[in-house]
Amino acid sequence: MKRLSGSDAYMPYGENPNLAVHTLKIVVIDLSQDDRDFTFDRFRRIVQKRLLDLEPLRYRLVDIPLKLHHPMWLQNCDVDLEFHVRRVMVPSPGGRCEFDDTIARIAETPLELHRPLWEMYFAEGLADDKVAVIAKVVGRRRSGHGADTKIGAAAQRRAAAATCGRAAATQRPSIPGKPDRAELLRPPCWTSLD
C-alpha cells in the first residue's frame, strides 16, 4: 500500500464532468515500413508481458474509511486485459479528421476509479496502412512514479536486457490481500516505517 500525497490526491478529488485528470499518449505506427504482423492480438500479448515491468499499471485506488486521509494505492492488483486493452476502429476513410474524432471519444470518457487507472486502445482503419496505440493514463505527479515514466523506463530496461543477452525479470510479485481497516486508518507518518 502507498498513500497518495496531497498533490497526488488531485486525481480522485479533481475529476468532474468538465475536467479529466488523465492524459493521452499516442503512437502512430506505419505498418508498410515497420511490422506488417503487428496486430491487436500481438499488441495485447506484448502489454501482458510488459505489465510486470510497469508497476503503476497494477495500482488501484482504495478509499480510506470515513475519508480520514487521502486514498491509498493498492499495489500488484490483478489487471483485466479484456477491459484495459481494447480495439477501436477509426471510421473510413481513416484520415486525420476521423482519427481526431476517435481520440476525442476516447479522451471524453473518464477512467473508472475502482480499476487500475489506465486504458490502451489499438486503433485500426487509419489511412496509408497505419495503426495507432492510444494510452489513457493517470500518473502520480509529485513522486515521478507515474505510468508514463514507468512505460519509458520499462522499454529501456527491456532493450538493455536484450542487448546484453539477459532476460528481463518475469516473476510476478505476490498479490497481497485486501488491506484491513487498521492498515487504511494508520497515520501517514507510520507509512515511512514500512
Secondary structure, DSSP 8 states (H G I E B T S, - for coil): -EE--TTTTHHHHH-BTTB---EEEEEEEETTTS-TT--HHHHHHHHHHHTTT-GGGG-EEE--GGG-S--EEE-S----HHHHEEEEE--TT--HHHHHHHHHHHHHS---TTS-SEEEEEEEEETTTEEEEEEEE---TTTS--HHHHHHHHHHHHHHHHHHT---------------HHHHHS-HHHHTT-
